[in-house]
């Protein structure tokens, strides 16, 4: 009977950013038992050679499992627990509840935008405990850490979301958030960009972030604006986190819209200055298009807009607003109105800005994939291999070790994931084996559902979750599903 797995003769990249070395990694009982050379001759006492599955990793890299710090996987981990779009990229942990949008604590039958990004029939959980029970029952293939969404709290505690919360409403939100933090939530996110949260003043967010601070959590934000007033929005985010005494994560940092292209040369130094007074990090997806709900204010007639789903006109999925406008004989804003509710990919960034953000030392990698979209953005299936193929191997923006660090150790540190994100003896055995020469994304805007190449094996909590095989996503299979809910590992107040 196999009791352990020995990954032999691979390039060991430990997730700290340190230079890789050729050696072995022993996995046993869900943990990393040992790292070294010739471990087959140095097995732990009581472990017999015939109990060890040996895997030759010559020419391959052995790294910590990737951590997707920006997801909207709250519901899909329950509905499609194989999580093939993620494990096939080498992802072993997902952070849910981003952009102010979390599945809990809120129960509703027909969620309004932007909550509907998580699915129309998903909001069935009023607490972390009820969600954890669902996680245990579904047994997803990836680990899940939960952020609580500010927008979700507003929906749960307010009737009119076009104004600031009243004192009693804010008290109710704080009480709900306290319960979630007591139960192990990682922190809180906000999405001030979206209409149901836009009316919230900074002080409302500060008050909630203070709850997060008391429990040692983190605050992640989709800025109030990523276009003309992005500098002001960054100052607001920094001041909010600083006032509350909580670490700040700037979500999917970008300078959106042609009028703002090149402004990362302003925003990145500003983020660096904030980081000199408080803990700050950011995440990015490696594409020039974003994706969210269909919004008329994002349609300018200049950038391309690709429809990812539409309730009234599902037949228009996968087409651009420009092509539909030509067919219908109306302008693109009118098309947008007719297609709502729906979603789209907005080609609103410049590659030079994306490159600067990806390469920045404070940047982690997140997919921001929307798994419920009929025609999703390719980042859902390809974000992490794309960083390795495009920005490490092809453009040489950083070393392979730095690329892995941005996906593992840096992410685990910023989100306070206990004993994950590094290859260290005694730590949890979330591990990916990949081919550095071959790893690449295959998903495209035209054909977004496609398996990446070069991700050879993925282990989650020591169990083999994924093995490269079929090149067809429809036929690929997940092996074991050993994911679990990861609770914040900080002493409670």
Helices and strands as residue ranges (DSSP letters): E 4-13, E 21-28, E 31-36, G 39-41, G 49-51, E 52-56, E 61-64, E 66-68, H 76-79, H 84-87, E 91-96, G 98-100, E 106-107, G 115-118, E 124-125, H 128-138, E 143-149, H 150-157, H 167-182, E 187-191, H 195-198, H 202-214, E 218-222, H 230-244, E 247-250, G 258-260, H 264-275, E 280-284, E 290-293, G 296-298, E 305-310, G 314-316, H 321-328, H 332-339, E 342-346, H 351-359, E 363-365, H 379-386, I 387-394, H 400-407, H 409-414, E 431-434, E 455-460, E 463-467
